[in-house]
Amino acid sequence: MPNNTDKNIDIKFMKKALSLAIKGAGSVSPNPLVGAVVVKDNKIISTGYHQKYGEAHAERIALEKAGELAKDATLYVTLEPCCHFGKTPPCTDAIIETGINRVVVAMKDPNPLVSESENILKTNNIKVEYGSMEKEAKAINQAFIKYIKYQRPYVTLKLATTLDGKIADRFYNSKWITNHNSREYVHQLRYEHDAILVGAGTVCSDNPTLTARHTKKKLSWTKIIVDPFLQVPADAKIFESNDRVIFVTQAPSSIKNEEKEAFKKKLKTISDKGADFVFLELQDTGFNIKKVLKELYTLNIYSIFIEGGSQIASSFMQSNSVDRFIRFIAPKLACDENAIPMFKLDKTQIEFPLSPELINTKIFGQDVMLEYLLAKY
C-alpha cells in the first residue's frame, strides 16, 4: 500500500490535473471535464485538458506532448480513461502505446462503455489506482454524473433577492436587484450550462435576450421557455440570435375547442421562428417537472440554469428537482408584504425535507452570493 508520502505526492499532481480540467467548463458538454498530468521522477513532464467537444481528450493531449518521455512515467487523470471509440479513439490505447507504467485516477466513469478500462490497462501490466481526490473530481462533473446515472439534466437554480427574500416588487419589477459585478458573474454561470430555463412571465415582462456573454463563444446554447398558453410574443428578443429555442407547452389536442385555432396559429408562428416544442399534459399545479426533465434529457441537454420567477423556482424546488441553488443577496429591503418572494412552497407537499449544504460564498461589492448543494453523488 502507498505510504502517506506517496499519497501526498499523488494529491499534489491530481490537484494540478483538476485545475486543468475546469478550464474546459462550458466548452466540452456533453463530455465531462477532464485534466491529465504526466509525471516522471516527481516532475511534471506534460499536461493536457479536454478543451472542446469532439476534439482530443485530456490524456491524449498530455501524452502527445510528453512524447518518448512518457515511457515508465505516471499519468494522473481526473476521470477514468475511455476504452471505446467515440468522437476520438480510446485513451487506453494511447496509454499502452506510450509506455506509461502507472495510472492514477480520481474517479470512475459512470458511463458503462468505460467499464473495461481498468482490466485493459492491467492486462497490459499497467498499475491502476483509483480514488485520489475523488470527491473533488465528482464535484466538477456533477452534470455529467447526473445525466449518465439518473437520465435527466443537472439543474442549477439562481435567484437574486433583497435582504428580506424578495425577487421583485408587487408589480413584478425586478431590474436590477443586484449590482453589475454580480450580473457579470451570472453570465459565467450561464456559460457553464447547456441551457437556460425561464417561464413565459419572465419573457413577457422583461423581454430578455437570454444569451451567455463570455470571452469564449459557446458551441451551442439553448433557451427553454415554460409557456403552457403560448403567451410569449413572436417578436420577443429570445428569437433574435441563432440559439436553439424550446417551448414547453400543451399539445393542441388538449386545448379547448374555442381556443384551439388561436393556439395552433400561435404554434405555427413560433415554429416559423425556428423554435422546437416539448408537449406535456398541463395539470392543476402546472407541468410535472420530472416529466419536463425527462423530455429535455431525450433532447441531449445535460445541464440547465434556471432564472425564472417565483412560480418556476417553486415548481422545481417543490418537486425536489434542484441540484444546486445559487442565491445572490443585495443590500436592499423590499419592505412590502406584497412583494414577490423567492418561493411559494406548500410544505405539506414537498416529497421529503430539503437540507441544502452551503459549499461556496462570494462577495461582489455589497452583494453576497451563497451556493448550496441539494443533491450529492
N, C-alpha and C positions, 0 to 999 in steps of 0.2 A: 504493500500500500504506500502511496506517496506520503512523505512527511510534510510537516507544516511549512517548511521552506519551499518545497515543491508546489504546494497549494498556493502559497503567496505569489510565487512566480507565475503560475497559471492565471491567477486573478489579475495580476498586473497586465498581462498580454491580452486577456479577454476583455478587460476594460477598454483597451485600445480598439479591439475589434467592435465592441458595442458603440463606441464613439464614432466609428466609421459608418456603421450600419444606419444610424439615424440620419445620415446625410441624404439617404435616398427617400426620405419621407415626402409623400406627395407625388413621386415620380415612378414608383415601381408597381403600384397596385394593378392587377390583383395578386402580384407576387409579394412575398414577405420582405421585410428589411433584413439584410444580411451583411455582416462585415467579416473580413478574414485577415489574418496576420501570419506570415511565415517567419519562424524564429529558428535561429541556429546559434549554438553556444551562447544562449541567453541574449542574443542581439537580434533586433528586427531586420530581416533581410528585405521584405517587401510587404505591401498592404494592398487591399482592394475592398470595394464595396459594390453592391448591386446598385447601379446608377439609374437604370431606365428599363421599364418593362420591355421584354423581348430581346434585350441585349445580354452580354456575358454576365454570368453570376460572379459573386464576390471571390469565390475560391479560384476560378479560372483566371481572373484578373491578377490576383496576388501571385499565383503560381507562374503565370506567363512572365511577370516582372522578375520573379526570382530566378528563372532560367535554371541553369545547372546547379546553382546554389541550393535549390530545393531538395536535392538528394540528401537523405538522412536527417532532414530538418523536421520541425514540428509545425503543424498547421493548426492555428486557433480559428475557430469559426463559430459564429453565434447561433447557427441553425444547422441541423443535421444535413450533410451534403446530399444532393439529389442523386438518384441512381437510374433515372429513366430519361427517355428522350421527350423533350417538350419543345419550347422555342429554341432551346440550346441543348447540346449534348450533355450526358451525365457528368457531374463533377467528380464522381468516384473514379471515372476513367482517367481524368486528368491527375488526380491524386496518385493513382497507381503508376501512371506513366512517368511522373516526375521523380519518383523515388522517395516521397515523404514516408517517414517511418513511424510517425505518431500523429494522431489527430485528436485534438481536444475540442469537444462540442458543448456549447452552453445548454441547448435544449433539443429534445427530439422533435422531429417534424410531425405534426398531427396528420399530414396527408398520407393515406395508406400506400400511395405509389412509392413512397420513400422508405417503406418498412424494411427493405432488404439491404440498405446501405451499410449497416454495421457488419452484417455477415460477409458482404462483398469485400469490404476493406480487411476484415480479419482473415479471410481466406487467402488474401494476398500478403499476409504477415505484417499488416499494419496495426499498430496498437491504437485502440479507440477508447477514449474516456469521455464520459458524459457528466453534466451537472455543474460545471464551473460557471457561477453567476447565472444559474438557470432562471431565478426569479426576475432578474433584470432583463434577460433576453425575452421572457414571456411578456413583460410589461410593454416592450416596444412593438410587439407583434400581436396585440390583443385582437385587432380587427381580423387578422389572418386566422387566428385560432378560432374565433367566434364563427367565422364563415365556414371553415372546414368542419369543425366539430358539431356545431349547432345548426348549421344550414340557415343562417339568417345574417343580415348585416350587423355590424357593430354600431351602436348608437351613442352619440355624444349629444347631450342637451346643453345648450348655452342660454343663459338668461342674464340680462343687465337689469339691476334693480336699484332702488333707492335704499337708504338705511332701514326704512320701515317695510321693506319687502314688496314694493310696488313696481310694476313694469311699465305702467302708463297711467295717465290721468283718467278721470271718469269719461272723457271723450275719446279715449284710446290714442291720445297723442303720446309718442314715446321718443321723439328725436329732440335732443340727444341726452340720454341719461348719463352715459359715461364720456370720458374725455377722448381726445384724438389718439393718444397712445394706446389706450385700451382697444379702440376700434381698429387700429392698425394690426394689433396682435390677433384680433379675431380673424383677420384675413389670412394670417399664418395658419390658424387653426382650421379655417375652411380649406386651405390648400392641402392640408394633410388628409382630407377625406375625399371620397369618391363623389359625394353628392351633398347638396343642402336641401333641407325639407322645411317648408313653411305651410301655413294654412292660407286659404283664399282671403281671409280677412286682412292678413299682413300685406298681401299683394294689392288688394283693393284700396287700403288706407295709405300705404307708404309708397307704392309703385316702385319697389326696389329693382335693381338690375340683377342682384343675387350672383355677382361674379366673385372670383377669388383672385384678388390682386396679389401679385408676388413677383419677385425678381426673376423667377423661372416660370415659364408658361406651362400650364397643365396639359398633359396629352389629351385628356378628356375631362369634362365637368358636366354634372347632371343636376338639374333643378327639378325638385319634386314638389308639386303643389297638391295639397289635400283640398279638394274642391267638389263636394258632393253635388252641388247645384250649378256648377259651371258659371260662377259669378265673375271670374276674372275676365276683364275686358280684352278683346283681341288686339288692342294697341298697347298692351302693357309692356313695360321695359324688359321683362324677362325674355321676350321673343327677339330682342334686338341683336343678340350675339348668336354665334353658331353652336352654342352649347345645347346639349340634349335637354328637352323639357318633357317631364312625365306628369300627367294628371291622374290622381287617384280620385275616382268618381263613381257614380252609379251606372249600371247598364241601362240603356234606353228603354229596355223592356220593363223595367221596374218603375218608370216614371208614369204619373197619372195621365190618362188619355188627353185631357185638355192642355197639358203642358208638354206632351211628348214631342210635338212637331217643333216647338221652340227649342227644346233641349237638343233634338237631332240637328237642327240648323246651327246651333252654337257649337256642337260637337264637330261638325264639318268645318266650321270657320277656324276653330283651334287646330284641327287636324291639318288644314291647309297651311298653317303656320309651321308645320313640321313636328308638332307635339305627338307623343305616344300616350297611351292610356292604360291604366290598371282599373278594371271594372270589378267592384265589390258590392255586396249587399249592404245597404245602409240600415243600421239598427237604431233603436230609440236613443241609444247613448253614442251614436256615431259609428264609424267603421271599427271592425275588430282589428286592433293594432297588430296582433300576432299574425293575422292573415295578410295585412299590409306588408309586413316584413318578409313573410314567405314569398309573396309575389315579387318583391324587389330583389330577393335572393335569386329568383329564377332569371332576373334581368342582369345578373352578374355585378350587382352593386355590393361591394364589400363593407363600406363604411358610410354612415350618414351623419351629417352635422345639422341638428335641429335648431332653428332660430325662430320658431313660431311663437304665437302668443300664449296666453294662459290656457286656452282650451286645448291646443295641441300639446303643450307641455304636460298638462294634467292627464290627457289621454294616454300618453306614453308612460308617464310615471305610474298611473293607476294600474296599467297592465303589466307592470314590472318589466318594461322593455327598454329601460335606460341603463346603459353600461357605465357611462361616465357623465357626471354632472359638473358643469363649469359655471360658477356664478360670479359675475362682476358686481361689486357694490360701490356705488358712487356716494360721495358725502352730501346727499340731498335728502330732504324729507318731503313726502307727498302730503302728509297731514290731512288726508281726506279718506274717510272710511269707504267712499265710493270709488276710489282709485282702483285700478286693476291689480289684483295680487298675482304673485308668481304662480300659485296653484289653487285650484278649486277641487280639492280631493274629497271623496266620500270615504272616510276611514273605514267604514263598515264593509267596503267592497274591495279594498286592497288585498291582493292574493295572499301576501304574507308581509309582516313588518319589514320596512326598509331600514338598513343600517349602513349608511354611507361611510366610507373611510376617507378621511382627509389625507391626500397624498402630495399636495403641492400648493404653495401660495406664491403670488407675485404682486408687486406693487407697481402701479402705473400712475405716477404723480400722487394724487389724492385718492385714486381708485384702488381697490383691493380685489384681487382675483383669488377665488377659492376653488380648488379642483378636487372632486370626490370620485371614488370608485364605488360603484354599486354592484359590480359583478367581478369575481376573481376566477382565474383559470390556472 
